[in-house]
Amino acid sequence: MKPGDIGAGAGRLQDSVKNVGLRWEETKEVWSDVRSAEFEATYIEPIAPQVRMTLDKLRKLSQVFHQAYQECKESN
């Protein structure tokens, strides 16, 4: 992994969120009451927008790291 390459971590985050979604769908097959709806609204639904925002910020941070790495490499 190159310095400033955070793509692998971002990929793991995406995979984890996908896995949570799949597991939640399985769980809803056996747990479907008022409490499960509250749990979904409180914990599951906020995940996707938060992760999208995080991934966007990670992409921007990766660009900054890449640029800094290139500038340091060129100055040596």
All heavy atoms as a GROMACS GRO file, in nm:
protein
  608
    1MET      N    1   0.083  -0.117   0.000
    1MET     CA    2   0.000   0.000   0.000
    1MET      C    3   0.088   0.124   0.000
    1MET      O    4   0.180   0.136   0.078
    1MET     CB    5  -0.090  -0.002   0.125
    1MET     CG    6  -0.186   0.114   0.131
    1MET     SD    7  -0.318   0.091   0.252
    1MET     CE    8  -0.248   0.173   0.392
    2LYS      N    9   0.059   0.216  -0.093
    2LYS     CA   10   0.134   0.340  -0.100
    2LYS      C   11   0.095   0.433   0.014
    2LYS      O   12  -0.016   0.426   0.064
    2LYS     CB   13   0.102   0.414  -0.231
    2LYS     CG   14   0.153   0.352  -0.354
    2LYS     CD   15   0.138   0.439  -0.476
    2LYS     CE   16   0.016   0.528  -0.477
    2LYS     NZ   17  -0.005   0.599  -0.602
    3PRO      N   18   0.186   0.523   0.049
    3PRO     CA   19   0.149   0.624   0.149
    3PRO      C   20   0.028   0.703   0.099
    3PRO      O   21   0.022   0.744  -0.016
    3PRO     CB   22   0.273   0.712   0.158
    3PRO     CG   23   0.385   0.627   0.110
    3PRO     CD   24   0.326   0.533   0.008
    4GLY      N   25  -0.067   0.725   0.187
    4GLY     CA   26  -0.186   0.802   0.152
    4GLY      C   27  -0.294   0.723   0.081
    4GLY      O   28  -0.399   0.776   0.048
    5ASP      N   29  -0.272   0.593   0.058
    5ASP     CA   30  -0.372   0.511  -0.009
    5ASP      C   31  -0.468   0.456   0.096
    5ASP      O   32  -0.436   0.364   0.170
    5ASP     CB   33  -0.306   0.396  -0.085
    5ASP     CG   34  -0.404   0.310  -0.160
    5ASP    OD1   35  -0.522   0.350  -0.173
    5ASP    OD2   36  -0.364   0.203  -0.207
    6ILE      N   37  -0.586   0.512   0.102
    6ILE     CA   38  -0.684   0.469   0.201
    6ILE      C   39  -0.800   0.396   0.135
    6ILE      O   40  -0.902   0.370   0.198
    6ILE     CB   41  -0.733   0.588   0.285
    6ILE    CG1   42  -0.786   0.700   0.197
    6ILE    CG2   43  -0.624   0.638   0.377
    6ILE    CD1   44  -0.840   0.818   0.274
    7GLY      N   45  -0.784   0.362   0.009
    7GLY     CA   46  -0.890   0.294  -0.066
    7GLY      C   47  -0.926   0.158  -0.009
    7GLY      O   48  -1.042   0.119  -0.010
    8ALA      N   49  -0.828   0.087   0.043
    8ALA     CA   50  -0.856  -0.046   0.097
    8ALA      C   51  -0.949  -0.036   0.218
    8ALA      O   52  -1.044  -0.114   0.232
    8ALA     CB   53  -0.726  -0.116   0.136
    9GLY      N   54  -0.924   0.060   0.304
    9GLY     CA   55  -1.010   0.080   0.420
    9GLY      C   56  -1.151   0.121   0.379
    9GLY      O   57  -1.250   0.075   0.437
   10ALA      N   58  -1.159   0.206   0.278
   10ALA     CA   59  -1.290   0.249   0.228
   10ALA      C   60  -1.366   0.129   0.170
   10ALA      O   61  -1.486   0.114   0.190
   10ALA     CB   62  -1.274   0.358   0.123
   11GLY      N   63  -1.295   0.043   0.101
   11GLY     CA   64  -1.357  -0.077   0.045
   11GLY      C   65  -1.409  -0.169   0.154
   11GLY      O   66  -1.518  -0.226   0.142
   12ARG      N   67  -1.332  -0.185   0.260
   12ARG     CA   68  -1.376  -0.268   0.372
   12ARG      C   69  -1.499  -0.208   0.438
   12ARG      O   70  -1.591  -0.281   0.478
   12ARG     CB   71  -1.262  -0.286   0.473
   12ARG     CG   72  -1.155  -0.384   0.426
   12ARG     CD   73  -1.061  -0.427   0.538
   12ARG     NE   74  -1.001  -0.316   0.609
   12ARG     CZ   75  -0.887  -0.257   0.576
   12ARG    NH1   76  -0.820  -0.297   0.470
   12ARG    NH2   77  -0.838  -0.158   0.649
   13LEU      N   78  -1.503  -0.076   0.449
   13LEU     CA   79  -1.618  -0.009   0.506
   13LEU      C   80  -1.743  -0.035   0.421
   13LEU      O   81  -1.849  -0.070   0.473
   13LEU     CB   82  -1.593   0.142   0.518
   13LEU     CG   83  -1.709   0.227   0.570
   13LEU    CD1   84  -1.754   0.181   0.708
   13LEU    CD2   85  -1.669   0.373   0.571
   14GLN      N   86  -1.730  -0.023   0.290
   14GLN     CA   87  -1.843  -0.050   0.200
   14GLN      C   88  -1.890  -0.194   0.214
   14GLN      O   89  -2.010  -0.220   0.220
   14GLN     CB   90  -1.805  -0.022   0.055
   14GLN     CG   91  -1.796   0.124   0.022
   14GLN     CD   92  -1.753   0.148  -0.120
   14GLN    OE1   93  -1.651   0.098  -0.164
   14GLN    NE2   94  -1.831   0.227  -0.191
   15ASP      N   95  -1.796  -0.287   0.218
   15ASP     CA   96  -1.832  -0.428   0.234
   15ASP      C   97  -1.903  -0.453   0.366
   15ASP      O   98  -2.000  -0.528   0.372
   15ASP     CB   99  -1.707  -0.517   0.226
   15ASP     CG  100  -1.647  -0.523   0.087
   15ASP    OD1  101  -1.716  -0.484  -0.011
   15ASP    OD2  102  -1.531  -0.567   0.075
   16SER      N  103  -1.856  -0.390   0.471
   16SER     CA  104  -1.917  -0.408   0.603
   16SER      C  105  -2.060  -0.355   0.606
   16SER      O  106  -2.149  -0.418   0.662
   16SER     CB  107  -1.834  -0.338   0.710
   16SER     OG  108  -1.707  -0.398   0.721
   17VAL      N  109  -2.082  -0.240   0.545
   17VAL     CA  110  -2.216  -0.182   0.542
   17VAL      C  111  -2.310  -0.272   0.461
   17VAL      O  112  -2.424  -0.295   0.501
   17VAL     CB  113  -2.213  -0.039   0.485
   17VAL    CG1  114  -2.352   0.012   0.455
   17VAL    CG2  115  -2.142   0.052   0.582
   18LYS      N  116  -2.260  -0.324   0.352
   18LYS     CA  117  -2.341  -0.416   0.271
   18LYS      C  118  -2.377  -0.540   0.354
   18LYS      O  119  -2.492  -0.585   0.353
   18LYS     CB  120  -2.264  -0.457   0.146
   18LYS     CG  121  -2.341  -0.548   0.054
   18LYS     CD  122  -2.261  -0.582  -0.069
   18LYS     CE  123  -2.337  -0.679  -0.157
   18LYS     NZ  124  -2.259  -0.716  -0.276
   19ASN      N  125  -2.281  -0.591   0.429
   19ASN     CA  126  -2.304  -0.709   0.513
   19ASN      C  127  -2.406  -0.679   0.622
   19ASN      O  128  -2.494  -0.761   0.649
   19ASN     CB  129  -2.171  -0.757   0.574
   19ASN     CG  130  -2.184  -0.891   0.639
   19ASN    OD1  131  -2.262  -0.976   0.596
   19ASN    ND2  132  -2.106  -0.912   0.743
   20VAL      N  133  -2.398  -0.562   0.684
   20VAL     CA  134  -2.496  -0.524   0.786
   20VAL      C  135  -2.636  -0.521   0.724
   20VAL      O  136  -2.732  -0.571   0.783
   20VAL     CB  137  -2.461  -0.388   0.850
   20VAL    CG1  138  -2.579  -0.332   0.928
   20VAL    CG2  139  -2.339  -0.400   0.938
   21GLY      N  140  -2.647  -0.463   0.606
   21GLY     CA  141  -2.777  -0.458   0.538
   21GLY      C  142  -2.833  -0.596   0.509
   21GLY      O  143  -2.953  -0.621   0.531
   22LEU      N  144  -2.748  -0.685   0.462
   22LEU     CA  145  -2.793  -0.821   0.434
   22LEU      C  146  -2.837  -0.892   0.561
   22LEU      O  147  -2.942  -0.958   0.564
   22LEU     CB  148  -2.681  -0.901   0.365
   22LEU     CG  149  -2.644  -0.857   0.224
   22LEU    CD1  150  -2.518  -0.930   0.178
   22LEU    CD2  151  -2.760  -0.881   0.128
   23ARG      N  152  -2.758  -0.878   0.666
   23ARG     CA  153  -2.792  -0.942   0.794
   23ARG      C  154  -2.919  -0.883   0.852
   23ARG      O  155  -3.000  -0.954   0.912
   23ARG     CB  156  -2.678  -0.931   0.894
   23ARG     CG  157  -2.550  -0.998   0.853
   23ARG     CD  158  -2.569  -1.148   0.834
   23ARG     NE  159  -2.453  -1.204   0.769
   23ARG     CZ  160  -2.452  -1.254   0.647
   23ARG    NH1  161  -2.562  -1.258   0.575
   23ARG    NH2  162  -2.343  -1.301   0.594
   24TRP      N  163  -2.939  -0.753   0.835
   24TRP     CA  164  -3.060  -0.691   0.887
   24TRP      C  165  -3.183  -0.744   0.813
   24TRP      O  166  -3.286  -0.772   0.874
   24TRP     CB  167  -3.053  -0.539   0.879
   24TRP     CG  168  -3.180  -0.477   0.928
   24TRP    CD1  169  -3.270  -0.406   0.856
   24TRP    CD2  170  -3.234  -0.487   1.060
   24TRP    NE1  171  -3.377  -0.370   0.934
   24TRP    CE2  172  -3.357  -0.419   1.062
   24TRP    CE3  173  -3.192  -0.547   1.179
   24TRP    CZ2  174  -3.437  -0.407   1.175
   24TRP    CZ3  175  -3.271  -0.536   1.292
   24TRP    CH2  176  -3.392  -0.467   1.289
   25GLU      N  177  -3.172  -0.760   0.682
   25GLU     CA  178  -3.284  -0.815   0.605
   25GLU      C  179  -3.319  -0.956   0.653
   25GLU      O  180  -3.437  -0.991   0.665
   25GLU     CB  181  -3.253  -0.815   0.455
   25GLU     CG  182  -3.250  -0.677   0.394
   25GLU     CD  183  -3.380  -0.599   0.415
   25GLU    OE1  184  -3.489  -0.656   0.395
   25GLU    OE2  185  -3.372  -0.479   0.450
   26GLU      N  186  -3.218  -1.036   0.683
   26GLU     CA  187  -3.241  -1.170   0.737
   26GLU      C  188  -3.309  -1.161   0.874
   26GLU      O  189  -3.400  -1.237   0.905
   26GLU     CB  190  -3.109  -1.246   0.751
   26GLU     CG  191  -3.046  -1.285   0.620
   26GLU     CD  192  -2.909  -1.347   0.638
   26GLU    OE1  193  -2.862  -1.360   0.754
   26GLU    OE2  194  -2.846  -1.380   0.536
   27THR      N  195  -3.263  -1.069   0.956
   27THR     CA  196  -3.317  -1.053   1.091
   27THR      C  197  -3.464  -1.011   1.087
   27THR      O  198  -3.546  -1.060   1.166
   27THR     CB  199  -3.234  -0.950   1.170
   27THR    OG1  200  -3.099  -0.995   1.175
   27THR    CG2  201  -3.288  -0.931   1.310
   28LYS      N  202  -3.497  -0.922   0.992
   28LYS     CA  203  -3.635  -0.875   0.983
   28LYS      C  204  -3.734  -0.987   0.948
   28LYS      O  205  -3.852  -0.975   0.977
   28LYS     CB  206  -3.647  -0.763   0.879
   28LYS     CG  207  -3.588  -0.633   0.927
   28LYS     CD  208  -3.620  -0.511   0.844
   28LYS     CE  209  -3.637  -0.529   0.697
   28LYS     NZ  210  -3.661  -0.403   0.625
   29GLU      N  211  -3.684  -1.094   0.891
   29GLU     CA  212  -3.771  -1.208   0.860
   29GLU      C  213  -3.825  -1.274   0.987
   29GLU      O  214  -3.932  -1.334   0.985
   29GLU     CB  215  -3.698  -1.310   0.774
   29GLU     CG  216  -3.668  -1.260   0.634
   29GLU     CD  217  -3.586  -1.358   0.552
   29GLU    OE1  218  -3.569  -1.474   0.596
   29GLU    OE2  219  -3.539  -1.318   0.445
   30VAL      N  220  -3.750  -1.263   1.096
   30VAL     CA  221  -3.792  -1.327   1.222
   30VAL      C  222  -3.822  -1.227   1.334
   30VAL      O  223  -3.874  -1.264   1.438
   30VAL     CB  224  -3.686  -1.429   1.271
   30VAL    CG1  225  -3.675  -1.545   1.174
   30VAL    CG2  226  -3.552  -1.363   1.294
   31TRP      N  227  -3.789  -1.101   1.311
   31TRP     CA  228  -3.814  -0.998   1.412
   31TRP      C  229  -3.883  -0.881   1.345
   31TRP      O  230  -3.820  -0.797   1.282
   31TRP     CB  231  -3.683  -0.953   1.476
   31TRP     CG  232  -3.699  -0.852   1.587
   31TRP    CD1  233  -3.803  -0.841   1.675
   31TRP    CD2  234  -3.607  -0.748   1.622
   31TRP    NE1  235  -3.782  -0.739   1.763
   31TRP    CE2  236  -3.662  -0.679   1.733
   31TRP    CE3  237  -3.484  -0.707   1.573
   31TRP    CZ2  238  -3.599  -0.571   1.794
   31TRP    CZ3  239  -3.421  -0.601   1.633
   31TRP    CH2  240  -3.477  -0.534   1.743
   32SER      N  241  -4.014  -0.878   1.355
   32SER     CA  242  -4.090  -0.772   1.288
   32SER      C  243  -4.201  -0.721   1.379
   32SER      O  244  -4.317  -0.756   1.364
   32SER     CB  245  -4.147  -0.823   1.156
   32SER     OG  246  -4.230  -0.935   1.179
   33ASP      N  247  -4.160  -0.642   1.474
   33ASP     CA  248  -4.258  -0.579   1.563
   33ASP      C  249  -4.223  -0.431   1.577
   33ASP      O  250  -4.138  -0.379   1.504
   33ASP     CB  251  -4.260  -0.650   1.699
   33ASP     CG  252  -4.127  -0.646   1.773
   33ASP    OD1  253  -4.034  -0.575   1.727
   33ASP    OD2  254  -4.115  -0.713   1.877
   34VAL      N  255  -4.288  -0.365   1.669
   34VAL     CA  256  -4.266  -0.222   1.689
   34VAL      C  257  -4.120  -0.195   1.727
   34VAL      O  258  -4.058  -0.099   1.679
   34VAL     CB  259  -4.362  -0.168   1.797
   34VAL    CG1  260  -4.330  -0.024   1.832
   34VAL    CG2  261  -4.505  -0.181   1.751
   35ARG      N  262  -4.065  -0.279   1.812
   35ARG     CA  263  -3.926  -0.260   1.856
   35ARG      C  264  -3.827  -0.275   1.740
   35ARG      O  265  -3.727  -0.204   1.733
   35ARG     CB  266  -3.889  -0.357   1.968
   35ARG     CG  267  -3.965  -0.332   2.096
   35ARG     CD  268  -3.919  -0.204   2.161
   35ARG     NE  269  -3.993  -0.185   2.284
   35ARG     CZ  270  -4.037  -0.070   2.327
   35ARG    NH1  271  -4.014   0.039   2.257
   35ARG    NH2  272  -4.104  -0.060   2.438
   36SER      N  273  -3.853  -0.370   1.651
   36SER     CA  274  -3.762  -0.386   1.538
   36SER      C  275  -3.768  -0.264   1.447
   36SER      O  276  -3.666  -0.221   1.393
   36SER     CB  277  -3.792  -0.514   1.460
   36SER     OG  278  -3.913  -0.504   1.388
   37ALA      N  279  -3.888  -0.207   1.430
   37ALA     CA  280  -3.902  -0.086   1.350
   37ALA      C  281  -3.828   0.031   1.414
   37ALA      O  282  -3.762   0.110   1.346
   37ALA     CB  283  -4.049  -0.052   1.330
   38GLU      N  284  -3.836   0.041   1.546
   38GLU     CA  285  -3.764   0.146   1.619
   38GLU      C  286  -3.613   0.126   1.604
   38GLU      O  287  -3.539   0.222   1.583
   38GLU     CB  288  -3.802   0.145   1.767
   38GLU     CG  289  -3.942   0.193   1.795
   38GLU     CD  290  -3.984   0.174   1.941
   38GLU    OE1  291  -3.903   0.121   2.021
   38GLU    OE2  292  -4.097   0.212   1.974
   39PHE      N  293  -3.569   0.002   1.617
   39PHE     CA  294  -3.427  -0.030   1.602
   39PHE      C  295  -3.379   0.009   1.463
   39PHE      O  296  -3.274   0.072   1.446
   39PHE     CB  297  -3.403  -0.179   1.628
   39PHE     CG  298  -3.259  -0.219   1.619
   39PHE    CD1  299  -3.177  -0.211   1.729
   39PHE    CD2  300  -3.205  -0.264   1.498
   39PHE    CE1  301  -3.043  -0.247   1.721
   39PHE    CE2  302  -3.072  -0.299   1.489
   39PHE     CZ  303  -2.990  -0.291   1.601
   40GLU      N  304  -3.456  -0.027   1.363
   40GLU     CA  305  -3.419   0.005   1.225
   40GLU      C  306  -3.409   0.156   1.204
   40GLU      O  307  -3.312   0.205   1.146
   40GLU     CB  308  -3.520  -0.055   1.128
   40GLU     CG  309  -3.484  -0.032   0.982
   40GLU     CD  310  -3.574  -0.109   0.887
   40GLU    OE1  311  -3.687  -0.144   0.926
   40GLU    OE2  312  -3.529  -0.134   0.775
   41ALA      N  313  -3.509   0.228   1.253
   41ALA     CA  314  -3.509   0.374   1.237
   41ALA      C  315  -3.394   0.440   1.312
   41ALA      O  316  -3.335   0.537   1.263
   41ALA     CB  317  -3.642   0.431   1.283
   42THR      N  318  -3.360   0.387   1.428
   42THR     CA  319  -3.257   0.448   1.512
   42THR      C  320  -3.116   0.410   1.470
   42THR      O  321  -3.025   0.495   1.470
   42THR     CB  322  -3.278   0.406   1.659
   42THR    OG1  323  -3.409   0.447   1.699
   42THR    CG2  324  -3.175   0.470   1.751
   43TYR      N  325  -3.095   0.284   1.432
   43TYR     CA  326  -2.960   0.234   1.409
   43TYR      C  327  -2.928   0.197   1.265
   43TYR      O  328  -2.815   0.220   1.219
   43TYR     CB  329  -2.931   0.114   1.499
   43TYR     CG  330  -2.942   0.148   1.645
   43TYR    CD1  331  -3.051   0.107   1.720
   43TYR    CD2  332  -2.844   0.224   1.708
   43TYR    CE1  333  -3.063   0.140   1.855
   43TYR    CE2  334  -2.855   0.258   1.842
   43TYR     CZ  335  -2.965   0.215   1.915
   43TYR     OH  336  -2.975   0.249   2.048
   44ILE      N  337  -3.020   0.137   1.194
   44ILE     CA  338  -2.990   0.087   1.060
   44ILE      C  339  -3.002   0.196   0.954
   44ILE      O  340  -2.910   0.215   0.874
   44ILE     CB  341  -3.080  -0.034   1.025
   44ILE    CG1  342  -3.065  -0.146   1.128
   44ILE    CG2  343  -3.050  -0.084   0.884
   44ILE    CD1  344  -2.927  -0.207   1.139
   45GLU      N  345  -3.113   0.266   0.953
   45GLU     CA  346  -3.136   0.367   0.849
   45GLU      C  347  -3.030   0.477   0.846
   45GLU      O  348  -2.993   0.522   0.737
   45GLU     CB  349  -3.276   0.426   0.862
   45GLU     CG  350  -3.383   0.328   0.824
   45GLU     CD  351  -3.525   0.381   0.846
   45GLU    OE1  352  -3.540   0.495   0.894
   45GLU    OE2  353  -3.619   0.306   0.816
   46PRO      N  354  -2.979   0.524   0.959
   46PRO     CA  355  -2.877   0.630   0.954
   46PRO      C  356  -2.742   0.585   0.898
   46PRO      O  357  -2.660   0.669   0.861
   46PRO     CB  358  -2.861   0.673   1.100
   46PRO     CG  359  -2.984   0.627   1.170
   46PRO     CD  360  -3.027   0.503   1.096
   47ILE      N  361  -2.719   0.456   0.889
   47ILE     CA  362  -2.587   0.407   0.847
   47ILE      C  363  -2.553   0.450   0.705
   47ILE      O  364  -2.445   0.503   0.680
   47ILE     CB  365  -2.577   0.254   0.862
   47ILE    CG1  366  -2.578   0.215   1.009
   47ILE    CG2  367  -2.451   0.202   0.793
   47ILE    CD1  368  -2.584   0.065   1.032
   48ALA      N  369  -2.642   0.427   0.609
   48ALA     CA  370  -2.610   0.453   0.468
   48ALA      C  371  -2.570   0.598   0.442
   48ALA      O  372  -2.464   0.622   0.382
   48ALA     CB  373  -2.725   0.410   0.379
   49PRO      N  374  -2.648   0.697   0.486
   49PRO     CA  375  -2.605   0.835   0.459
   49PRO      C  376  -2.474   0.872   0.530
   49PRO      O  377  -2.392   0.946   0.476
   49PRO     CB  378  -2.720   0.922   0.508
   49PRO     CG  379  -2.823   0.833   0.564
   49PRO     CD  380  -2.780   0.692   0.545
   50GLN      N  381  -2.455   0.820   0.650
   50GLN     CA  382  -2.331   0.848   0.723
   50GLN      C  383  -2.211   0.788   0.650
   50GLN      O  384  -2.105   0.851   0.640
   50GLN     CB  385  -2.340   0.797   0.866
   50GLN     CG  386  -2.436   0.874   0.951
   50GLN     CD  387  -2.457   0.811   1.089
   50GLN    OE1  388  -2.409   0.703   1.118
   50GLN    NE2  389  -2.532   0.881   1.173
   51VAL      N  390  -2.228   0.667   0.600
   51VAL     CA  391  -2.118   0.601   0.529
   51VAL      C  392  -2.090   0.672   0.396
   51VAL      O  393  -1.974   0.691   0.360
   51VAL     CB  394  -2.147   0.451   0.508
   51VAL    CG1  395  -2.048   0.389   0.411
   51VAL    CG2  396  -2.142   0.379   0.642
   52ARG      N  397  -2.194   0.713   0.324
   52ARG     CA  398  -2.172   0.788   0.200
   52ARG      C  399  -2.091   0.914   0.227
   52ARG      O  400  -1.997   0.946   0.154
   52ARG     CB  401  -2.305   0.823   0.133
   52ARG     CG  402  -2.363   0.710   0.052
   52ARG     CD  403  -2.477   0.757  -0.038
   52ARG     NE  404  -2.590   0.812   0.036
   52ARG     CZ  405  -2.689   0.743   0.087
   52ARG    NH1  406  -2.691   0.611   0.073
   52ARG    NH2  407  -2.789   0.802   0.150
   53MET      N  408  -2.128   0.987   0.331
   53MET     CA  409  -2.056   1.108   0.367
   53MET      C  410  -1.911   1.076   0.404
   53MET      O  411  -1.817   1.144   0.362
   53MET     CB  412  -2.124   1.180   0.484
   53MET     CG  413  -2.058   1.310   0.522
   53MET     SD  414  -2.141   1.396   0.658
   53MET     CE  415  -2.119   1.280   0.792
   54THR      N  416  -1.893   0.970   0.482
   54THR     CA  417  -1.758   0.930   0.522
   54THR      C  418  -1.674   0.891   0.402
   54THR      O  419  -1.557   0.931   0.390
   54THR     CB  420  -1.765   0.814   0.623
   54THR    OG1  421  -1.839   0.856   0.738
   54THR    CG2  422  -1.626   0.766   0.664
   55LEU      N  423  -1.731   0.813   0.310
   55LEU     CA  424  -1.656   0.771   0.191
   55LEU      C  425  -1.619   0.891   0.105
   55LEU      O  426  -1.509   0.897   0.049
   55LEU     CB  427  -1.737   0.669   0.111
   55LEU     CG  428  -1.752   0.532   0.177
   55LEU    CD1  429  -1.849   0.446   0.098
   55LEU    CD2  430  -1.617   0.463   0.192
   56ASP      N  431  -1.709   0.987   0.094
   56ASP     CA  432  -1.679   1.109   0.019
   56ASP      C  433  -1.562   1.182   0.082
   56ASP      O  434  -1.469   1.225   0.014
   56ASP     CB  435  -1.803   1.200   0.014
   56ASP     CG  436  -1.777   1.326  -0.067
   56ASP    OD1  437  -1.729   1.314  -0.182
   56ASP    OD2  438  -1.805   1.435  -0.015
   57LYS      N  439  -1.563   1.193   0.213
   57LYS     CA  440  -1.453   1.262   0.283
   57LYS      C  441  -1.323   1.182   0.272
   57LYS      O  442  -1.215   1.241   0.260
   57LYS     CB  443  -1.491   1.288   0.427
   57LYS     CG  444  -1.608   1.385   0.437
   57LYS     CD  445  -1.617   1.451   0.570
   57LYS     CE  446  -1.740   1.539   0.579
   57LYS     NZ  447  -1.731   1.662   0.507
   58LEU      N  448  -1.332   1.050   0.273
   58LEU     CA  449  -1.212   0.967   0.256
   58LEU      C  450  -1.153   0.984   0.117
   58LEU      O  451  -1.031   0.988   0.101
   58LEU     CB  452  -1.244   0.820   0.283
   58LEU     CG  453  -1.262   0.781   0.428
   58LEU    CD1  454  -1.309   0.635   0.438
   58LEU    CD2  455  -1.133   0.800   0.506
   59ARG      N  456  -1.240   0.995   0.014
   59ARG     CA  457  -1.190   1.018  -0.122
   59ARG      C  458  -1.116   1.152  -0.129
   59ARG      O  459  -1.008   1.161  -0.188
   59ARG     CB  460  -1.305   1.017  -0.222
   59ARG     CG  461  -1.346   0.878  -0.267
   59ARG     CD  462  -1.446   0.882  -0.381
   59ARG     NE  463  -1.579   0.919  -0.336
   59ARG     CZ  464  -1.668   0.836  -0.282
   59ARG    NH1  465  -1.636   0.709  -0.267
   59ARG    NH2  466  -1.787   0.878  -0.246
   60LYS      N  467  -1.173   1.255  -0.069
   60LYS     CA  468  -1.107   1.386  -0.068
   60LYS      C  469  -0.976   1.381   0.007
   60LYS      O  470  -0.875   1.437  -0.038
   60LYS     CB  471  -1.201   1.491  -0.009
   60LYS     CG  472  -1.319   1.521  -0.098
   60LYS     CD  473  -1.416   1.617  -0.032
   60LYS     CE  474  -1.538   1.636  -0.122
   60LYS     NZ  475  -1.642   1.716  -0.057
   61LEU      N  476  -0.975   1.313   0.121
   61LEU     CA  477  -0.853   1.300   0.199
   61LEU      C  478  -0.747   1.222   0.122
   61LEU      O  479  -0.629   1.257   0.124
   61LEU     CB  480  -0.884   1.232   0.332
   61LEU     CG  481  -0.769   1.222   0.432
   61LEU    CD1  482  -0.716   1.359   0.470
   61LEU    CD2  483  -0.816   1.147   0.557
   62SER      N  484  -0.789   1.120   0.052
   62SER     CA  485  -0.696   1.042  -0.029
   62SER      C  486  -0.633   1.128  -0.137
   62SER      O  487  -0.512   1.116  -0.164
   62SER     CB  488  -0.770   0.924  -0.092
   62SER     OG  489  -0.682   0.849  -0.171
   63GLN      N  490  -0.711   1.216  -0.197
   63GLN     CA  491  -0.656   1.306  -0.299
   63GLN      C  492  -0.552   1.400  -0.239
   63GLN      O  493  -0.448   1.425  -0.300
   63GLN     CB  494  -0.769   1.387  -0.364
   63GLN     CG  495  -0.860   1.303  -0.450
   63GLN     CD  496  -0.985   1.379  -0.494
   63GLN    OE1  497  -1.012   1.489  -0.447
   63GLN    NE2  498  -1.061   1.319  -0.584
   64VAL      N  499  -0.581   1.451  -0.120
   64VAL     CA  500  -0.486   1.539  -0.053
   64VAL      C  501  -0.357   1.463  -0.021
   64VAL      O  502  -0.247   1.514  -0.045
   64VAL     CB  503  -0.548   1.599   0.076
   64VAL    CG1  504  -0.443   1.670   0.161
   64VAL    CG2  505  -0.662   1.694   0.041
   65PHE      N  506  -0.370   1.341   0.032
   65PHE     CA  507  -0.252   1.260   0.063
   65PHE      C  508  -0.171   1.232  -0.063
   65PHE      O  509  -0.048   1.239  -0.063
   65PHE     CB  510  -0.290   1.129   0.128
   65PHE     CG  511  -0.332   1.140   0.273
   65PHE    CD1  512  -0.397   1.034   0.334
   65PHE    CD2  513  -0.307   1.253   0.348
   65PHE    CE1  514  -0.436   1.041   0.466
   65PHE    CE2  515  -0.346   1.262   0.480
   65PHE     CZ  516  -0.410   1.156   0.540
   66HIS      N  517  -0.241   1.198  -0.170
   66HIS     CA  518  -0.173   1.166  -0.296
   66HIS      C  519  -0.096   1.288  -0.348
   66HIS      O  520   0.020   1.277  -0.388
   66HIS     CB  521  -0.273   1.117  -0.400
   66HIS     CG  522  -0.210   1.086  -0.532
   66HIS    ND1  523  -0.132   0.974  -0.552
   66HIS    CD2  524  -0.212   1.152  -0.650
   66HIS    CE1  525  -0.089   0.973  -0.676
   66HIS    NE2  526  -0.136   1.080  -0.738
   67GLN      N  527  -0.161   1.404  -0.344
   67GLN     CA  528  -0.095   1.526  -0.389
   67GLN      C  529   0.027   1.557  -0.302
   67GLN      O  530   0.134   1.591  -0.354
   67GLN     CB  531  -0.191   1.644  -0.388
   67GLN     CG  532  -0.130   1.772  -0.439
   67GLN     CD  533  -0.229   1.888  -0.439
   67GLN    OE1  534  -0.347   1.869  -0.416
   67GLN    NE2  535  -0.179   2.008  -0.466
   68ALA      N  536   0.012   1.546  -0.171
   68ALA     CA  537   0.125   1.573  -0.081
   68ALA      C  538   0.239   1.475  -0.107
   68ALA      O  539   0.356   1.514  -0.110
   68ALA     CB  540   0.079   1.565   0.064
   69TYR      N  541   0.205   1.348  -0.128
   69TYR     CA  542   0.306   1.246  -0.156
   69TYR      C  543   0.382   1.281  -0.285
   69TYR      O  544   0.505   1.273  -0.288
   69TYR     CB  545   0.240   1.109  -0.167
   69TYR     CG  546   0.332   0.998  -0.206
   69TYR    CD1  547   0.423   0.946  -0.115
   69TYR    CD2  548   0.330   0.945  -0.334
   69TYR    CE1  549   0.509   0.844  -0.150
   69TYR    CE2  550   0.416   0.843  -0.371
   69TYR     CZ  551   0.505   0.793  -0.279
   69TYR     OH  552   0.590   0.691  -0.314
   70GLN      N  553   0.307   1.320  -0.390
   70GLN     CA  554   0.371   1.355  -0.517
   70GLN      C  555   0.462   1.476  -0.501
   70GLN      O  556   0.574   1.478  -0.554
   70GLN     CB  557   0.264   1.382  -0.623
   70GLN     CG  558   0.187   1.260  -0.668
   70GLN     CD  559   0.278   1.153  -0.727
   70GLN    OE1  560   0.376   1.181  -0.797
   70GLN    NE2  561   0.247   1.028  -0.698
   71GLU      N  562   0.415   1.576  -0.428
   71GLU     CA  563   0.497   1.695  -0.407
   71GLU      C  564   0.622   1.666  -0.327
   71GLU      O  565   0.730   1.717  -0.359
   71GLU     CB  566   0.414   1.805  -0.340
   71GLU     CG  567   0.308   1.863  -0.430
   71GLU     CD  568   0.216   1.963  -0.362
   71GLU    OE1  569   0.244   2.000  -0.244
   71GLU    OE2  570   0.118   2.004  -0.425
   72CYS      N  571   0.612   1.581  -0.227
   72CYS     CA  572   0.730   1.543  -0.150
   72CYS      C  573   0.828   1.462  -0.235
   72CYS      O  574   0.949   1.481  -0.226
   72CYS     CB  575   0.689   1.462  -0.026
   72CYS     SG  576   0.609   1.560   0.100
   73LYS      N  577   0.773   1.374  -0.316
   73LYS     CA  578   0.856   1.291  -0.403
   73LYS      C  579   0.930   1.377  -0.506
   73LYS      O  580   1.049   1.354  -0.532
   73LYS     CB  581   0.766   1.189  -0.473
   73LYS     CG  582   0.837   1.076  -0.540
   73LYS     CD  583   0.735   0.972  -0.581
   73LYS     CE  584   0.748   0.944  -0.727
   73LYS     NZ  585   0.657   0.842  -0.777
   74GLU      N  586   0.863   1.477  -0.559
   74GLU     CA  587   0.924   1.564  -0.660
   74GLU      C  588   1.029   1.656  -0.599
   74GLU      O  589   1.124   1.695  -0.667
   74GLU     CB  590   0.816   1.648  -0.728
   74GLU     CG  591   0.725   1.567  -0.817
   74GLU     CD  592   0.604   1.646  -0.865
   74GLU    OE1  593   0.593   1.767  -0.835
   74GLU    OE2  594   0.518   1.584  -0.930
   75SER      N  595   1.014   1.691  -0.472
   75SER     CA  596   1.109   1.785  -0.410
   75SER      C  597   1.239   1.717  -0.367
   75SER      O  598   1.333   1.784  -0.329
   75SER     CB  599   1.044   1.856  -0.292
   75SER     OG  600   1.022   1.765  -0.186
   76ASN      N  601   1.243   1.584  -0.369
   76ASN     CA  602   1.365   1.513  -0.328
   76ASN      C  603   1.456   1.488  -0.443
   76ASN      O  604   1.449   1.479  -0.548
   76ASN     CB  605   1.331   1.380  -0.260
   76ASN     CG  606   1.275   1.403  -0.121
   76ASN    OD1  607   1.312   1.498  -0.055
   76ASN    ND2  608   1.185   1.318  -0.080
   0.00000   0.00000   0.00000
